[in-house]
Amino acid sequence: MKSIVGMSNISQRYQRQPRTDDSQQYTQQPESVKIAKVQNLYELSSKIHGYEIDKNPHAEVVNKYLENRGITFDKSTASLDLKGSILFDTQTRENYSAFTAFARNTKGKITGVQAVYLNPETGYKASISINRRSFGKISGSFITIAKRNANDPNITIIAEGAETALSLQQSGIKGNIIASAGISNLRNYSPFPGEKIIIAADNDSKNSITNNTVIKAAKTLEMKGAITCIVKPPENGDFNNLLQSCGDQSIRDIIEPEITKLTKAVETTKLTQTENNSIAKQNDITNVKELYNKSSSLYYFKQEEEAKVETIVVNKFLENHTGIYSSKIFNNS
């Protein structure tokens, strides 16, 4: 889609005549072309964090947008997949600064982006009909917000939007924090066996469709081998709304107990598995001993004793396959 254009400079570098069929053209493009355009947008977009922050207008607008949402932590630790871009809106025929969060698949390849169109004067969302859009391929790809350190809890937290996930990081929550860029994408996450996952869902009150989608996603992840739980803010809205209204501690009070529960649950499961394995091993030893006592020797020194049927069969097998009769080489007297 020609409306996906990320540039280091503002609209002066965006030179082309408006076309009314941009959206239709983008919809009809092959998936590979859409992904390639997203990857190009990534390269052309500006850093909004780190030691070499791009000091251009749209990067500053993005930082203002995040500050308006209560996200004020040191951006030097933020994900490199969060950027500032310039995007063209096909309805207003204008360029907008945009907060762009890029999603990667399981191979680490950028395939999609979730973009929020911004008002350059206020740093709030632009007053256009659709100010949040996704491009490329989102299904099966996720936005990395934070990666756990060696001393952090071995927990993965999945939020729906990048701002919600950033709110968890703002509150000091540790672990792998990612965003699904859409509620329908939650179920497409690929967990490793036994991965502990917290779904930081939005509180949509009585919206049964949304609630059921989250519940089904959790069950799907469990079928893939994960251990899951769902957390929500106490009031309508998402965790960014909670951050703005009640502060960092309000989020920690919800998330941290669940991290503790999941960690203890896994430890208990491991202990139970160890105990069960020990019991199974002891049972195996007992069964082997019983089998040994019930089995017959492969030969007899007292030739007058009649060989049992199973002894004759086994000895015949050894003789046929090795050319050696067992009684000639073994001595268990």
N, C-alpha and C positions, 0 to 999 in steps of 0.2 A: 504494500500500500504506500502510495507516495505521501500519505499523511504521516508516516513514521519517518521523521527526519530529525536527527540529533546533530547539532553543530556547536563548534566552539564559540562562534560569534552569534550574535542575535540575528534577527530576521533579514538583515542586509544580505546575508549569504544564501537566503532562501529565495531563489529567483526562478519563477515559473508562472505561467498563466493558470488561473484557477480552472479546475475541471469539475463538473457536477457528478461524475460517475466514479469518483475515487473509492468510496466505500464498496461499491459493487465490484470494482476491479480487484480490490484487496481480497474480498471474500472468495473470488474465483481463482486466486493464485494458488499454486501448489504449496504444500506445507513446507517443503525445503526452501522455497523462495521466501516465505514468511520468516522462517528461522534465520535465514541469511541476513534479512533486513534488521532483525532484532540484534544480531551479533554486530552488525555495522553500527547500529545505534549505540551499542555499548562502547565501542571504540571511540565514537565521536562525542560521547557524553562527558560531563565534567565531574571531577571528584568533589565531594561535599565534606570530606573528612580527611584525616591523616596529616602527614607532615607537609604535603604539597597541595594544599587546598587551592582549587582554581578560584581566583578572585574575579569572577565574571558575574554579571547581573543574575542570570538564572540560577547559578549555584547558590548565590546569596538568598534568592527568593525561596529556594528549597529549605535552606537552614532556618529561615524565618518561619516557614510553614511548620517545620518540626518543633520549633520553640513555641509556636502558638498551640501545639498539641501537648505541651508539657514535656517534650523530649529535649532535655538540655544537657545530658551527660557528655563527657569528653568524647568527641567524635573520632579521635585518633584510634579508638578501639573498635570503631564501627566496621561493618562489613564493606568490602570493596565493591560489592554488587549493588550498593545503593548510590545512585548518582542523580545529577541534575541534567536535564535535557531540554531541548526545544522541540515541541511537537506542533504539528499543523492540525487545526480543527476544520473538518470538511464542511460543517454547517455555517460557522461564522466566517470562514475563509481567512482566519487569522492564526498567527503563531502564538504559542503559550509556553511559558516556563513550566516544567513538569518535574515532579518527583518520580523517578523511575527506579523500580526494584526488580532486578533481573533474576530469573529462575533458572536453575540448572537441573539436568537430569541425573540419573544415578552414575553416569560416567563423567560427571563434572562439566558437561557441555551446556552452554547457554542456549536455551531453546525458546524462552518467552520472557515477557516483561509486563509488569503491572504499572500503569502510569496514572498519576493524579495531576490533572491540569490545574494550574494555579493563577491567581490574580497577582500580577507583578507588583502592584501597589500595596496590597494588604498582606500578602503571604497566605491568604486563605484560598479555599477551592474556588476555581473560576466559575462565574455565573453562566454556565452553558448547560445545555440539556443533558449531556453525559460528560461528567468531569472525572470519571474514573473508568479506565479501559484497560483491557489486556490484549496483547499482540503476540503473534508467534504461536508456539505450542506450550500450553500451561500444563496439560494433563500429564501427570507423572513427574513433573519438575517442581522444585521448591526453592524458595528464596532463603538463603542462609543469612541469618541475623547475627548469631554468635555461635562460636564453637567452644566446647568445654575444654578446660585445662585439666592437667593430670589430677589436681586436687579437687576438682569440682565434682558434684554428683553425676553419676553415669545415667543421666536422664535426658530424654528428648522431649521438648515442648513444642507443640504445633499450634500456631494461631492462624486465623484466617487471613488477616491483612498484615502488611509490613508494619504499619503504625501500631497495631496491637502487639505484635511481637517486639517491637522496639520499646514499648511501654514496660514489658517484662524486664528487658535489659536495663532500662532506666531505673527500675525498682531494685536492682541488685540481684535478680534471680540468676543463678548459675546453671550451666548445662548447655546442651545443644538447643538453640532456639531457632526455629524456622517458621516460615509463613507459607501457606498453601495457595495464596492468591485466589481464593474462592472455596466455598464450603464443599462443593462437589468434588474437589480435588483431594480432600482429606483421605479418602479411601484408597487413593492411588499410591500412597507412600509405601516404600519397600523396606520394612524393618528387618533387622537381623534377628535370629532366634533369641527370644528372651528379652528383647529391647523394651525398656520401660518408657512408656509414652504418656504424656499428659496432653490432652486436647484442651487448649484454652479457648473455649467456645464463647460466642456472643450470647448474651441473654436476650432472646427474642420473645420472652414472655410466653404467650399462648400460641405462638406460631408453630403448630404441630408439624408442618412440613420441614421447617428448619431443624427442629428438635429431633425428628426422626432421622433426618439426614446425618446428623452428628452421631446419633446412637448406632445407626447402621455402619457408619464409617469405623467406629470403635470396634464393633463386632468383626468387621472385615479385617482390621489390623490384628485382632486376636487370632483369627483363623490363619493369618500369615505367621503367627508365632510370637506376637508382641504381648506385653502386659500393659493394659491401658486403664486410664481413668479420665473422666470428664469434669472440668471445673468451669464455673461461670461466675460473673459478677453478681452480687445480690440483687441489683436493680437492673432495669432494662438498659441495654447498651453493651459496649465491649469494655475490655480492660483499659483502653485508652481513655474512655469516658470516666472510668473509676479513678484512673491516675489523676485526671484533671480536677475531679470533684473531691477526692479524699486523700490523694497523695500516695507516695511510694509504699508506706507501711501497709496500707489497705490491700495492696496486691500481694505483698509478702505473706500477710496473714492468711491468704487463701491458698497460695501456691506452695509455700514451704511445708505445711503439714502433709500435703499430698506427696511431696517428694520423699518425706520421711516414711510415710505409709508404704509407698511403692518399694523403697529400698529395703525396709524391714520384711515386706512380703516376699521379696526375692530371696533374702537371706534365709527366711524360714523355709521357703521352697527348696533351696539348695541343701539345707540341713536335713530336711525330710528325704530328699533324693539320696543323700549320702547314707542315711540310716537304712533306707530301702535297699540300696545297693549292697550294703554290708550284710543285711539279712539274706538277700538273694545269693550272695557269694557263699555264705555259710550253708545255705540249703543245697547249693551245687556240690559243696564238699561232702555233705552228708549223703547225697544221692550217689556220688561216685563211690563212696565207701560201701554203701549198700549193694551197688552193682558189682563191686569187686568181690564181696563176700558171696554173692549169688552165682558168680561166673565160674566156669570150669577151667582147669589147667590145660595148656595146649599139648601136654604129653604126660606119660606116667613111667616111673622107673619100675614099678611093680607091673610087669607085663601081664600078670594073670588077671589084673583088674580089667573089667570091660570098659572101653572108652565110651564116653557119652556122645550122643549124636552131634552136639554142637562142637565138641572137640575134634571129631573126625572131619567135620565140614571145614573148620578153620584151618586145620593142618593140611587138608587137601588143597585149600586155596593158596596157602603159603608155598606148598610144593609146586603147584602149577605155575605160579607167578614169579617165584624166585629160584626154583630148582633146589630148594633146601627144605628138608623136613625138620620141623622145629625141635623135635626131641633130640636131635644130634648136636644142637648148639646151645641149648638152654639147660640150666640146672637150677631148679628151685627147691631142691631137697632141704 
